[in-house]
Every structure is written in structure tokens, then in C-alpha cells.
Amino acid sequence: MSQEPITLVDYNPKWEAEYEKEEQQIRNVAGEHLKEIEHIGSTSIPGLAAKPIIDIMAGVETLEDADQCIELLQSLGWGYAPQFEKDTPHRRYFRKMASENHTHHLHMVKITSDWWERHIFFRDYLREHPEVVNEYETLKRNLAEQHRYDVDEYAGAKTDFIQNVEEQARRYYGRN
């Protein structure tokens, strides 16, 4: 259980500029190892309330390419979190903090992976379907209230909705 309450804030158009700043820095130090970089997660969806954490996904050809980026990213202040590889061995995960708060998350995955595709489809589908954004925001606000101090419960309670939207997105984009 987390100590800090889950805090959702209204969409902030500055999130895109924050993403772009980080993207450029990541490209500057690790670009030769990366195929693509994308802004994902709730901060990438205009109009959607979110925890104010910028999620970035970097696509690599192989996980060995991601491993070669670890020290390069650490030089920019990204903390590598290998403990999560036990549950998600197909991802390299990094965090940036300000004081004791996460400000950015970086997920490095193979660009050909299901993980990559699901996150891109989910983001793009929401960007094109404002009615689904409204449903998602209502759900997120309710769950943040119910699970105020437990981020794992909050995240888990969103799973069915997210998987349903991912399935809708796969059909929408012709990827069944």
C-alpha cells in the first residue's frame, strides 16, 4: 500500500511539452539504440485527467539494445528499476523523480511487441473517441477515491476497462 494518496489532476496541455523535452534528451544520449519514442498513458490523451506523471515508451529492436541504454539514461537522471523485470521481463523500466514524487516513467520494449502495439492502439483509440475518454475519466476518478492510498488496487481495478478498450481498438484498427 502506498503512503501518498492517488492524485488525479485535470488535463494539462503543458504535459506534451514536458514529454517533448524528455524525448529530445533521450534521443540525444540513446538515439542510436532506439527505433521510436512515443508519449503514452493518460497524460498523452488531451482532456483526460491523470496522475501528473509523463509516460514515455521507447521502442528498441532487441532488449540488448535497451540494456545498452541503461547507463546512458542514468546520466540524465533516470533511475533504472530492474526489480520489475521479474513480472515484465520484456520491458526495461526507468523513473525520474522530483523530491519524492515520480514525474516521468520510461518503458523500453521491443517495437514489434504486443506491449508496444497495445499501448499505441489504446492511446490512439482514446484520442479519436472522446466519449470513451469521458468514461475512462469517470472510472479513474471513482477508483482513485475508492483506492486512495493503494496504487496497485487502483491500477488493477482499471484492468477490465483497459482490456475492453484495447480489444475495441484492435478491431477498429483492423488488427484482430
Rosetta silent file (secondary structure, phi, psi, omega in degrees, C-alpha in Angstrom):
SEQUENCE: MSQEPITLVDYNPKWEAEYEKEEQQIRNVAGEHLKEIEHIGSTSIPGLAAKPIIDIMAGVETLEDADQCIELLQSLGWGYAPQFEKDTPHRRYFRKMASENHTHHLHMVKITSDWWERHIFFRDYLREHPEVVNEYETLKRNLAEQHRYDVDEYAGAKTDFIQNVEEQARRYYGRN
SCORE:     score description
SCORE:     0.000 S_00000001
   1 L     0.000  135.837 -178.500    0.000    0.000    0.000 S_00000001
   2 L   -79.316  159.804  179.326    1.360    3.432   -0.909 S_00000001
   3 L   -86.955  -39.361 -176.833    1.807    6.224    1.607 S_00000001
   4 L   -86.452  143.317  177.507    0.770    9.093   -0.645 S_00000001
   5 L   -69.637  151.776  174.490   -2.803    9.440   -1.876 S_00000001
   6 L   -71.943  125.256 -177.193   -3.559    8.889   -5.545 S_00000001
   7 L  -120.889  116.073  173.164   -3.965   12.342   -7.008 S_00000001
   8 L   -99.321  138.955  176.910   -5.640   12.918  -10.355 S_00000001
   9 E  -123.571  156.790  177.283   -5.427   16.370  -11.872 S_00000001
  10 L   -60.890  153.413  179.119   -7.233   17.888  -14.828 S_00000001
  11 L   -51.879  138.707  178.898   -5.506   17.571  -18.192 S_00000001
  12 L  -123.485  116.430 -179.034   -2.613   19.985  -18.583 S_00000001
  13 L   -61.518  -15.672  177.556   -1.566   20.948  -22.127 S_00000001
  14 H   -70.237  -17.339 -179.728    1.994   21.502  -20.793 S_00000001
  15 H   -58.799  -36.113 -179.773    2.376   17.719  -20.488 S_00000001
  16 H   -64.333  -42.261  178.040    3.076   17.480  -24.218 S_00000001
  17 H   -66.028  -36.759  176.722    5.944   19.984  -23.946 S_00000001
  18 H   -63.684  -42.308  176.741    7.337   18.085  -20.945 S_00000001
  19 H   -60.363  -48.889 -176.431    7.247   14.896  -22.990 S_00000001
  20 H   -60.032  -38.021  177.627    8.962   16.578  -25.962 S_00000001
  21 H   -62.626  -47.490  179.695   11.757   17.900  -23.728 S_00000001
  22 H   -66.265  -41.221  179.317   12.441   14.435  -22.314 S_00000001
  23 H   -56.422  -45.780 -178.348   12.144   12.797  -25.723 S_00000001
  24 H   -63.541  -41.673  179.491   14.838   15.088  -27.116 S_00000001
  25 H   -64.924  -41.865  178.222   17.184   14.396  -24.201 S_00000001
  26 H   -62.450  -45.485  178.314   16.645   10.639  -24.541 S_00000001
  27 H   -60.521  -38.412 -177.754   17.307   10.817  -28.288 S_00000001
  28 H   -62.433  -36.399 -176.699   20.450   12.862  -27.667 S_00000001
  29 H   -98.707  -26.666 -172.231   22.059   10.204  -25.470 S_00000001
  30 H  -128.492    7.415 -173.294   20.497    6.938  -26.678 S_00000001
  31 H   -53.922  -32.752 -178.176   19.060    7.633  -30.109 S_00000001
  32 H   -66.872  -18.330 -179.125   21.318    5.201  -31.934 S_00000001
  33 H   -98.285   -6.811 -171.671   19.707    2.326  -29.979 S_00000001
  34 L  -107.890  142.103  174.852   16.088    3.437  -30.425 S_00000001
  35 L   -91.151  -38.793 -175.608   13.630    2.833  -33.242 S_00000001
  36 E  -160.476  154.557  174.722   10.878    5.122  -31.967 S_00000001
  37 E  -132.055  136.347 -177.493    9.761    7.105  -28.910 S_00000001
  38 E  -135.789  146.516  171.232    6.119    7.763  -28.016 S_00000001
  39 E   -86.581  120.927 -179.027    4.168    9.655  -25.361 S_00000001
  40 E  -126.162 -177.090  177.204    1.717    7.162  -23.841 S_00000001
  41 L    79.167 -179.428 -173.219   -0.531    6.922  -20.817 S_00000001
  42 H   -63.308  -30.995  179.871   -3.170    9.313  -19.601 S_00000001
  43 H   -69.903  -10.884  178.989   -1.024   12.449  -19.949 S_00000001
  44 H   -92.964    0.820 -177.292   -0.908   11.763  -23.702 S_00000001
  45 L  -108.213  105.799  179.689   -4.708   11.957  -24.064 S_00000001
  46 L   -54.128  132.065  177.018   -5.984   15.529  -24.464 S_00000001
  47 L    90.345   -9.788 -175.135   -8.763   16.290  -21.990 S_00000001
  48 L   -93.594  128.113  173.550   -8.156   13.273  -19.728 S_00000001
  49 L   -64.097  149.090 -175.408   -7.473   13.743  -16.019 S_00000001
  50 E  -155.361  160.815  162.330   -4.323   11.933  -14.929 S_00000001
  51 L   -68.595  135.369 -174.189   -1.762   11.389  -12.256 S_00000001
  52 L   -76.654   65.061  177.994    0.770   14.035  -13.322 S_00000001
  53 L  -127.340  123.192 -179.148    3.387   11.519  -14.480 S_00000001
  54 E   -81.517  119.124  176.794    4.611   11.598  -18.062 S_00000001
  55 E   -97.251  129.779 -179.680    4.771    8.062  -19.504 S_00000001
  56 E  -124.124  137.767  176.846    7.216    7.528  -22.340 S_00000001
  57 E  -120.751  126.694  178.286    7.634    4.374  -24.377 S_00000001
  58 E  -112.609  126.627  179.105   10.823    3.756  -26.335 S_00000001
  59 E   -93.185  130.907  178.288   10.868    1.059  -28.984 S_00000001
  60 E  -123.485  159.218  178.016   14.015   -0.966  -29.497 S_00000001
  61 L   -72.818  -40.761  179.182   14.832   -3.764  -31.906 S_00000001
  62 L  -137.990  159.641  176.291   16.093   -6.056  -29.119 S_00000001
  63 H   -67.436  -23.008  174.360   16.226   -5.932  -25.326 S_00000001
  64 H   -62.952  -36.022  174.704   20.008   -5.931  -25.670 S_00000001
  65 H   -62.019  -41.883  177.834   19.597   -2.501  -27.293 S_00000001
  66 H   -62.997  -43.479 -179.500   17.615   -1.408  -24.227 S_00000001
  67 H   -60.729  -33.119  178.448   20.289   -2.766  -21.903 S_00000001
  68 L   -69.881  -13.984 -178.753   22.894   -0.651  -23.718 S_00000001
  69 L   -91.423  -11.861 -171.860   20.831    2.436  -22.828 S_00000001
  70 H   -55.787  -56.442 -178.323   20.794    1.927  -19.059 S_00000001
  71 H   -65.285  -36.913  178.793   23.923    3.898  -18.189 S_00000001
  72 H   -60.707  -43.433  179.974   23.180    6.494  -20.867 S_00000001
  73 H   -71.712  -35.714  177.143   19.740    7.147  -19.365 S_00000001
  74 H   -61.191  -31.207  178.400   21.091    7.165  -15.824 S_00000001
  75 L   -65.389  -18.637  177.561   23.352   10.050  -16.897 S_00000001
  76 L   -96.122    2.369  179.980   20.124   12.032  -17.495 S_00000001
  77 L    95.408    8.404  177.093   18.753   11.249  -14.043 S_00000001
  78 L   -81.410  127.672  175.047   16.620    8.259  -14.991 S_00000001
  79 E   -90.569  123.962  178.687   16.582    5.617  -12.266 S_00000001
  80 E   -79.702  135.382 -176.633   16.635    2.098  -13.625 S_00000001
  81 L  -122.220   75.110 -176.063   14.175   -0.226  -11.835 S_00000001
  82 H   -67.848  -16.552 -178.323   15.191   -3.820  -12.687 S_00000001
  83 H   -61.165  -21.816 -179.111   13.060   -5.281   -9.876 S_00000001
  84 H   -82.461   -9.232 -179.122   10.006   -5.061  -12.132 S_00000001
  85 H   -70.996  -16.868  175.935   11.551   -7.383  -14.739 S_00000001
  86 H   -61.630  -42.007 -179.819   10.509  -10.378  -12.658 S_00000001
  87 L   -91.079  -27.543  179.766    6.884   -9.681  -13.666 S_00000001
  88 L  -132.071   74.165 -176.010    7.566   -7.971  -17.005 S_00000001
  89 L   -67.382  -13.848 -179.129   10.805   -9.440  -18.405 S_00000001
  90 L   -88.086    7.952 -176.099   10.033   -7.986  -21.852 S_00000001
  91 E  -134.961  143.504  168.198   10.384   -4.394  -20.556 S_00000001
  92 E  -108.055  130.828 -170.223   13.128   -2.201  -19.146 S_00000001
  93 E  -121.945  135.415 -179.203   11.644    0.371  -16.776 S_00000001
  94 E  -133.280  153.434  177.483   13.026    3.720  -15.628 S_00000001
  95 E  -135.683  147.273  170.613   11.714    6.515  -13.412 S_00000001
  96 E  -116.078  144.375 -176.666   12.524   10.177  -12.891 S_00000001
  97 E  -128.939  154.267  168.130   11.697   11.851   -9.630 S_00000001
  98 E  -128.911  120.541 -170.351   11.371   15.361   -8.248 S_00000001
  99 L    58.636 -122.027 -179.656   11.670   15.322   -4.483 S_00000001
 100 L  -106.728    9.604 -176.470    9.883   12.094   -3.575 S_00000001
 101 E  -105.382  138.199  172.491    7.383   12.144   -6.460 S_00000001
 102 E   -69.524  135.308  176.045    7.634   10.321   -9.761 S_00000001
 103 E  -113.574  -27.573 -177.446    7.463   12.808  -12.609 S_00000001
 104 E  -144.805  146.129  170.978    8.260   10.528  -15.569 S_00000001
 105 E  -125.272  140.508  177.672    8.215    6.831  -16.404 S_00000001
 106 E  -125.330  124.871  179.482   10.095    5.301  -19.318 S_00000001
 107 E  -113.705  118.389  177.229    9.187    1.877  -20.674 S_00000001
 108 E  -106.139  121.908 -178.193   11.630    0.325  -23.152 S_00000001
 109 E  -140.333  163.512  175.026   10.185   -2.577  -25.135 S_00000001
 110 E   -64.931  134.298 -176.645   10.680   -4.277  -28.458 S_00000001
 111 L   -66.715  -19.663  178.639    8.948   -2.226  -31.107 S_00000001
 112 L   -92.843    5.529 -174.057    7.476   -5.408  -32.575 S_00000001
 113 L   -82.416  157.639  172.931    5.975   -6.496  -29.234 S_00000001
 114 H   -60.877  -36.444  179.860    2.349   -6.803  -28.242 S_00000001
 115 H   -57.619  -47.439  178.836    3.141   -4.426  -25.360 S_00000001
 116 H   -58.820  -52.819 -175.343    4.122   -1.705  -27.844 S_00000001
 117 H   -61.499  -45.231 -178.973    1.082   -2.242  -30.040 S_00000001
 118 H   -58.995  -43.164 -177.722   -1.445   -2.361  -27.179 S_00000001
 119 H   -69.912  -37.912  177.514   -0.227    0.938  -25.719 S_00000001
 120 H   -68.128  -47.008  179.649   -0.204    2.735  -29.063 S_00000001
 121 H   -60.863  -44.275 -179.878   -3.646    1.426  -30.026 S_00000001
 122 H   -59.503  -49.313  179.800   -5.115    2.321  -26.610 S_00000001
 123 H   -60.358  -50.219 -175.754   -3.738    5.871  -26.798 S_00000001
 124 H   -66.027  -37.778  179.091   -4.767    6.452  -30.397 S_00000001
 125 H   -63.503  -43.917  178.183   -8.240    4.997  -29.891 S_00000001
 126 H   -64.377  -39.831  179.188   -8.872    7.300  -26.939 S_00000001
 127 H   -60.103  -29.627 -178.497   -7.591   10.291  -28.883 S_00000001
 128 H   -95.097   -6.846 -175.214  -10.200    9.534  -31.558 S_00000001
 129 L  -131.558   81.960 -176.706  -13.106    8.672  -29.203 S_00000001
 130 H   -59.910  -26.716  178.714  -13.871   11.445  -26.695 S_00000001
 131 H   -67.167  -32.770  177.424  -16.875    9.538  -25.346 S_00000001
 132 H   -74.217  -35.009  175.336  -14.519    6.750  -24.232 S_00000001
 133 H   -59.464  -44.167  179.191  -12.212    9.348  -22.673 S_00000001
 134 H   -61.864  -43.414  177.698  -15.170   10.586  -20.607 S_00000001
 135 H   -61.100  -44.511 -177.659  -15.994    7.040  -19.470 S_00000001
 136 H   -64.757  -42.248  179.714  -12.379    6.399  -18.568 S_00000001
 137 H   -63.785  -42.559  177.818  -12.062    9.623  -16.598 S_00000001
 138 H   -59.751  -46.374  178.181  -15.205    8.866  -14.603 S_00000001
 139 H   -59.855  -48.252 -178.428  -13.882    5.402  -13.814 S_00000001
 140 H   -59.845  -43.839 -179.275  -10.457    6.739  -12.840 S_00000001
 141 H   -65.165  -42.058  177.890  -11.890    9.383  -10.526 S_00000001
 142 H   -63.336  -44.547 -178.723  -14.180    6.846   -8.819 S_00000001
 143 H   -69.005  -35.234  177.694  -11.370    4.340   -8.388 S_00000001
 144 H   -63.831  -33.512  176.940   -8.958    6.988   -7.113 S_00000001
 145 H   -72.400  -44.558 -178.370  -11.487    7.769   -4.405 S_00000001
 146 H   -67.048  -37.547 -174.262  -12.110    4.097   -3.551 S_00000001
 147 L  -117.425   42.948 -170.297   -8.417    3.117   -3.533 S_00000001
 148 L   -48.985  -37.532 -175.607   -6.981    6.446   -2.430 S_00000001
 149 L  -114.390   18.161 -178.998   -3.860    5.005   -0.779 S_00000001
 150 L  -136.187   92.595 -175.484   -3.322    1.836   -2.804 S_00000001
 151 H   -64.554  -31.465  178.927   -1.957    2.408   -6.300 S_00000001
 152 H   -66.878  -43.162  177.409   -1.836   -1.333   -7.036 S_00000001
 153 H   -65.076  -41.998  178.292   -5.568   -1.740   -6.306 S_00000001
 154 H   -58.339  -50.046 -179.023   -6.315    1.403   -8.306 S_00000001
 155 H   -64.147  -43.935 -178.922   -4.353    0.124  -11.311 S_00000001
 156 H   -62.869  -36.333 -178.238   -5.816   -3.373  -11.045 S_00000001
 157 H   -70.113  -17.229  177.673   -9.372   -2.067  -10.898 S_00000001
 158 L   -86.966  -11.063 -170.046   -8.868   -0.341  -14.271 S_00000001
 159 H   -56.876  -48.465 -178.098   -7.739   -3.549  -15.998 S_00000001
 160 H   -59.944  -44.109  179.373  -11.108   -4.737  -17.344 S_00000001
 161 H   -61.369  -47.549 -177.667  -11.894   -1.328  -18.832 S_00000001
 162 H   -61.914  -45.204 -179.875   -8.445   -1.037  -20.415 S_00000001
 163 H   -63.896  -36.646  177.155   -8.568   -4.547  -21.881 S_00000001
 164 H   -64.441  -44.486  178.713  -12.021   -3.856  -23.319 S_00000001
 165 H   -65.880  -38.928  177.287  -10.795   -0.648  -24.968 S_00000001
 166 H   -60.253  -40.552  178.728   -7.706   -2.465  -26.272 S_00000001
 167 H   -66.385  -42.836  175.984   -9.965   -5.056  -27.890 S_00000001
 168 H   -59.345  -42.302 -178.683  -12.152   -2.322  -29.413 S_00000001
 169 H   -65.575  -40.723  178.039   -9.004   -0.618  -30.691 S_00000001
 170 H   -59.576  -43.234  177.493   -7.685   -3.836  -32.262 S_00000001
 171 H   -66.217  -45.333 -178.138  -10.945   -4.225  -34.177 S_00000001
 172 H   -57.860  -41.212 -178.305  -11.049   -0.518  -35.056 S_00000001
 173 L   -93.470   10.313  175.385   -7.519   -0.649  -36.465 S_00000001
 174 L    67.712   37.068 -176.441   -8.129   -3.980  -38.196 S_00000001
 175 L  -120.948   38.790  177.562   -5.739   -5.994  -36.036 S_00000001
 176 L   -72.016    0.000    0.000   -7.905   -8.872  -34.771 S_00000001
